[in-house]
Amino acid sequence: MDHTRDITGRLVGRSVTMRFEQLPADAVAATRTFVLDSLGVALSGSRVPLISVLKDTAATWGSGDAARVWSSGERVPAQSAAFLNGWQIHNQEWDCVHEPAVVHPMAVVLATLVAFAEARGGMDGRRLITGVSVAVDVATGIGRAARNKLRFFRPAMCGALGATAGMANMLGLDAATTRSALGIAYSQLSGTMQAHIEGSPVLPMQIGFNARAALLAIELASRGIQGPGDFLEGVHGYYTLIDPEWDPAAFEGFEERFAVTELSHKPFPSGRATHGGVDGLLTLQSQLGFRPADLVSAVVHAPPLVIQLVDRPARADMAPAYARLCLPYVAATALLNGDVGVADFESAAIADPGRLALAARIGAQRDDNPSLNALAPQRLEVMLRDGSHHALDLPAVLGAPGRPLDRGRHLAKFRRAAASGARPLSEAHIEALIDLVDRLEELGDVRHLVDALVPV
């Protein structure tokens, strides 16, 4: 296959032609898995206090009742619902990721597609599953071709393009209209890594900004507005301006790949790049039985992207968004508690002197991996007070396709997340939601899924 053959057209073709009956069983199963996972972290994300400010802000954008905010059940316009729900999915860094693409596809995608389906009405579970699968294919297909260092916030930008493709599929748009919609979405893309570096609360808002953009793109294109057609490979397209060092060979086999089967769970509510240190320390602690006080030093040897994203010092005055992206803090928390939970990023935990002292003994070093977008493999080396040195190689980090969470751990994460929101779901409600998503292809209207996200 000619790697350079009209990649934009191939993405549009995938969006227009894919039907539920064409999805292999493992893609349908993976879609259900990561829909449930994303709903769980969104319910947990409702606990973050900033939600009240964002709801007040969204109220100034206009009134309406087409869609609902997950957990609270407030009725708002679809764009506001997509913004708020997307923010809730990503605001604790607990949502799934496609590691080769460095894209969190479900944050923009699920928030947008569910708001779209709820506002339209009459869209069933099969249509949602197909739309999500297409959206993940497009979002990760674009991201995985990038070879340059992250500068713009790829999870939000690729997510918006994927969500637009997914809605086009759900709506049954033709190729020309779908291409226009994608071009209009491209024209609104936003988000940089500056918020990530600073630990700014704007970081997850960039997910919301792009969810709103995708909905607007579909609305405009459906009304005949023509967007730029060469939005990906054009002289001022995505691959010229945003990820200019890209490899068209990454699209080899695109038509045969179902990227939703390639997603990684995030077992812990922190940046994915911190998970190697957590995984490695907990594994070695289990094998060797050492106590946190026994640790002299721990060094995570990792690809340059891990260093870029999470190699930062722990401080008592860290904002929660910064702490979630601080490898020494997250790893120290895991070593002390045997796990990492959402409460570990509250101010009292962050300022704990013992935790900060342990974090000061944990660090990261860049390895010789030439890729600027790889998160694995990693290697952990520790020195203990008895003078012993130990090392552990991590070809894949817990939650990745090469070392996946089994269904038991997946459901344990969901139950934990759904019970930690501002309005925790009861055990019975949680089990009913699990059952509903297990039978998602049988759902007659996506509105019933949203019904199940609101505590009674």
Helices and strands as residue ranges (DSSP letters): H 7-17, G 20-22, H 25-45, H 51-59, E 67-68, E 75-76, H 78-90, H 105-120, H 125-144, H 154-171, H 175-186, H 194-198, H 202-222, H 238-241, G 248-251, G 254-256, G 259-262, G 272-274, H 275-288, G 292-294, E 295-302, H 304-310, H 320-323, H 327-337, G 342-345, H 347-350, H 353-359, E 362-366, E 378-384, E 389-394, H 407-418, H 427-438, G 440-442, H 446-451
